[in-house]
Amino acid sequence: MGERSYADVNAETIGRWIDEDWEWGRPIDHETFVRARAGEWEIQLTPTKMVPRAWFGELSGARILGLASGGGQQMPILTAAGACCTVLDYTPAQLESERVVAEREGYAIECVRADMTKRLPFDDGAFDLVINPVSLCYVREVEPIWREVARVLRPGGALLTGFDTHVNYIADNAEERIVTKMPFDPLANPEHAAQLAEDDAGLQFSHTLDETLGGLLRAGFEIDDLYEDTNGEGRLHELGIPTYLAVRAVKRP
């Protein structure tokens, strides 16, 4: 891959998707922000389901980190609900959307361009809540991220995260046949890399529940709730087969 990391490849790919009006890079409009200010709001961590309001706790004055959560979707809403938000993302266009919404609505947000696979540029215990929508599919190793999230959360703080359960990677594009040997890793398997290049899908990686859920437990979290979700479209969705998990995990004191 030369001097470009897989994170650079993914940032370039996602930037191109945003230019093509990618759903997850489309910032909220003014009306949505106004409704959030009035208490009418919801956010997603996975493709179709909304996060239960009980997962958030008290938002007034809460210090929130949006981890790989750029795009002007979750952070503006949580700001309108009373939180003090910071967003970290590696795709410049995603951070620019955050700045555009903040300027339009007249609030301050700290925007940090950084790779979440590295040490996070924040002090220990800096946040009450970390919001991490689906993004782990773009990183090769999960557990180092969970350890860093635990470090920057205060004791008793919560992580709200959504991630692929690797089911999407085992099937062909028509979602009719199981064709792929796990793990799905384009850095180790040229066939996986070729498949992603053909689909213009960046560089993606599968993760086991041992890595995701087990990794949370080993990083010092307690999982206190979760729900499943589907892709929102395609044959697996039509058959009601879940492909995502959303999890609320609390850092142990």
Summary of the structure (lengths in Angstrom):
residues: 253
radius of gyration: 17.6
end to end distance: 41.5
largest distance: 50.8
contacts: 804
relative contact order: 0.15
helix: 36%
strand: 21%
